Amino acid sequence: MRRFLCTLGLLLWGMAAAHAAPTRSVLVLGDSLSAAHNIPVESGWVSLLYARLAKMEPPWRVVNASISGETSLSARNHLPGLLARERPAVVVI
């Protein structure tokens, strides 16, 4: 009986882990302002956003795909691949 209960407990624990809330993500696509050009990366607004979202439950993941000097056309060209790869819940452009 004890072995059965231990096995059942492990099975239920594994099922709960499998159904845990998926990590949500934010994709940031921008220019030098989002890429923290000429300032410490940890001082940039994307890092500050990450610091706030990381405290939430479940924590959010922030993907900064910003490139200094990025144009709207270039960002538009990168967007489909980024969306397919990252599958974000939120996109900030």
Phi and psi in degrees as GROMACS dihedral restraints (atoms count N, CA, C in turn):
[ dihedral_restraints ]
;  ai    aj    ak    al  type     phi  dphi    fc
    3     4     5     6     1   -62.7    20    10
    4     5     6     7     1   -42.3    20    10
    6     7     8     9     1   -62.6    20    10
    7     8     9    10     1   -41.3    20    10
    9    10    11    12     1   -61.0    20    10
   10    11    12    13     1   -45.5    20    10
   12    13    14    15     1   -65.9    20    10
   13    14    15    16     1   -38.8    20    10
   15    16    17    18     1   -64.6    20    10
   16    17    18    19     1   -43.6    20    10
   18    19    20    21     1   -63.4    20    10
   19    20    21    22     1   -44.2    20    10
   21    22    23    24     1   -62.0    20    10
   22    23    24    25     1   -43.1    20    10
   24    25    26    27     1   -61.2    20    10
   25    26    27    28     1   -43.7    20    10
   27    28    29    30     1   -65.2    20    10
   28    29    30    31     1   -39.2    20    10
   30    31    32    33     1   -62.9    20    10
   31    32    33    34     1   -46.5    20    10
   33    34    35    36     1   -65.1    20    10
   34    35    36    37     1   -37.8    20    10
   36    37    38    39     1   -63.3    20    10
   37    38    39    40     1   -42.9    20    10
   39    40    41    42     1   -64.4    20    10
   40    41    42    43     1   -39.2    20    10
   42    43    44    45     1   -66.3    20    10
   43    44    45    46     1   -38.8    20    10
   45    46    47    48     1   -64.7    20    10
   46    47    48    49     1   -40.5    20    10
   48    49    50    51     1   -65.3    20    10
   49    50    51    52     1   -37.2    20    10
   51    52    53    54     1   -67.9    20    10
   52    53    54    55     1   -29.1    20    10
   54    55    56    57     1   -99.2    20    10
   55    56    57    58     1    11.7    20    10
   57    58    59    60     1   -62.0    20    10
   58    59    60    61     1   153.0    20    10
   60    61    62    63     1   -58.0    20    10
   61    62    63    64     1   130.1    20    10
   63    64    65    66     1   -67.4    20    10
   64    65    66    67     1   153.7    20    10
   66    67    68    69     1   -69.0    20    10
   67    68    69    70     1   127.5    20    10
   69    70    71    72     1   -90.5    20    10
   70    71    72    73     1   150.5    20    10
   72    73    74    75     1  -135.6    20    10
   73    74    75    76     1   153.8    20    10
   75    76    77    78     1  -117.0    20    10
   76    77    78    79     1   128.5    20    10
   78    79    80    81     1  -103.3    20    10
   79    80    81    82     1   122.7    20    10
   81    82    83    84     1  -107.6    20    10
   82    83    84    85     1   124.8    20    10
   84    85    86    87     1  -126.7    20    10
   85    86    87    88     1   112.2    20    10
   87    88    89    90     1  -156.8    20    10
   88    89    90    91     1  -161.9    20    10
   90    91    92    93     1  -108.2    20    10
   91    92    93    94     1  -149.2    20    10
   93    94    95    96     1   -62.7    20    10
   94    95    96    97     1   -28.8    20    10
   96    97    98    99     1   -64.6    20    10
   97    98    99   100     1   -39.9    20    10
   99   100   101   102     1   -81.1    20    10
  100   101   102   103     1   -26.6    20    10
  102   103   104   105     1   -83.4    20    10
  103   104   105   106     1    -1.3    20    10
  105   106   107   108     1    58.7    20    10
  106   107   108   109     1    45.8    20    10
  108   109   110   111     1   -66.4    20    10
  109   110   111   112     1   130.8    20    10
  111   112   113   114     1    66.1    20    10
  112   113   114   115     1    17.3    20    10
  114   115   116   117     1  -136.3    20    10
  115   116   117   118     1   159.9    20    10
  117   118   119   120     1   -59.9    20    10
  118   119   120   121     1   134.5    20    10
  120   121   122   123     1   -53.5    20    10
  121   122   123   124     1   -39.6    20    10
  123   124   125   126     1   -68.3    20    10
  124   125   126   127     1   -12.3    20    10
  126   127   128   129     1   -93.4    20    10
  127   128   129   130     1   -10.5    20    10
  129   130   131   132     1   -70.9    20    10
  130   131   132   133     1   157.7    20    10
  132   133   134   135     1   -65.3    20    10
  133   134   135   136     1   -29.7    20    10
  135   136   137   138     1   -68.6    20    10
  136   137   138   139     1   -39.9    20    10
  138   139   140   141     1   -66.1    20    10
  139   140   141   142     1   -37.6    20    10
  141   142   143   144     1   -66.7    20    10
  142   143   144   145     1   -38.3    20    10
  144   145   146   147     1   -62.7    20    10
  145   146   147   148     1   -45.8    20    10
  147   148   149   150     1   -58.7    20    10
  148   149   150   151     1   -43.4    20    10
  150   151   152   153     1   -59.8    20    10
  151   152   153   154     1   -37.1    20    10
  153   154   155   156     1   -73.2    20    10
  154   155   156   157     1   -45.7    20    10
  156   157   158   159     1   -70.5    20    10
  157   158   159   160     1   -27.3    20    10
  159   160   161   162     1   -66.9    20    10
  160   161   162   163     1   -20.4    20    10
  162   163   164   165     1   -84.1    20    10
  163   164   165   166     1   -11.5    20    10
  165   166   167   168     1   -76.9    20    10
  166   167   168   169     1   162.6    20    10
  168   169   170   171     1  -121.4    20    10
  169   170   171   172     1   117.5    20    10
  171   172   173   174     1   -73.0    20    10
  172   173   174   175     1   155.6    20    10
  174   175   176   177     1   -67.4    20    10
  175   176   177   178     1   150.2    20    10
  177   178   179   180     1   -92.6    20    10
  178   179   180   181     1   152.8    20    10
  180   181   182   183     1  -105.5    20    10
  181   182   183   184     1   137.0    20    10
  183   184   185   186     1  -115.1    20    10
  184   185   186   187     1   124.3    20    10
  186   187   188   189     1  -109.0    20    10
  187   188   189   190     1   114.5    20    10
  189   190   191   192     1   -98.5    20    10
  190   191   192   193     1   101.5    20    10
  192   193   194   195     1  -100.3    20    10
  193   194   195   196     1    22.3    20    10
  195   196   197   198     1   -73.7    20    10
  196   197   198   199     1   144.8    20    10
  198   199   200   201     1  -130.1    20    10
  199   200   201   202     1   126.7    20    10
  201   202   203   204     1   -60.4    20    10
  202   203   204   205     1   129.6    20    10
  204   205   206   207     1    87.7    20    10
  205   206   207   208     1     3.5    20    10
  207   208   209   210     1   -62.0    20    10
  208   209   210   211     1   139.4    20    10
  210   211   212   213     1  -105.3    20    10
  211   212   213   214     1   165.2    20    10
  213   214   215   216     1   -60.9    20    10
  214   215   216   217     1   -39.8    20    10
  216   217   218   219     1   -64.4    20    10
  217   218   219   220     1   -44.6    20    10
  219   220   221   222     1   -63.9    20    10
  220   221   222   223     1   -42.2    20    10
  222   223   224   225     1   -62.9    20    10
  223   224   225   226     1   -41.2    20    10
  225   226   227   228     1   -61.3    20    10
  226   227   228   229     1   -37.7    20    10
  228   229   230   231     1   -69.7    20    10
  229   230   231   232     1   -32.0    20    10
  231   232   233   234     1   -79.8    20    10
  232   233   234   235     1   -25.2    20    10
  234   235   236   237     1   -57.9    20    10
  235   236   237   238     1   -47.8    20    10
  237   238   239   240     1   -58.1    20    10
  238   239   240   241     1   -43.3    20    10
  240   241   242   243     1   -65.6    20    10
  241   242   243   244     1   -40.6    20    10
  243   244   245   246     1   -64.7    20    10
  244   245   246   247     1   -41.5    20    10
  246   247   248   249     1   -63.9    20    10
  247   248   249   250     1   -41.4    20    10
  249   250   251   252     1   -66.9    20    10
  250   251   252   253     1   -40.2    20    10
  252   253   254   255     1   -77.0    20    10
  253   254   255   256     1   -44.4    20    10
  255   256   257   258     1   -90.8    20    10
  256   257   258   259     1   -29.2    20    10
  258   259   260   261     1    48.3    20    10
  259   260   261   262     1    57.7    20    10
  261   262   263   264     1   -74.5    20    10
  262   263   264   265     1   155.5    20    10
  264   265   266   267     1   -82.5    20    10
  265   266   267   268     1   -29.8    20    10
  267   268   269   270     1  -136.3    20    10
  268   269   270   271     1   139.7    20    10
  270   271   272   273     1  -121.5    20    10
  271   272   273   274     1   129.1    20    10
  273   274   275   276     1  -114.1    20    10
  274   275   276   277     1   121.6    20    10
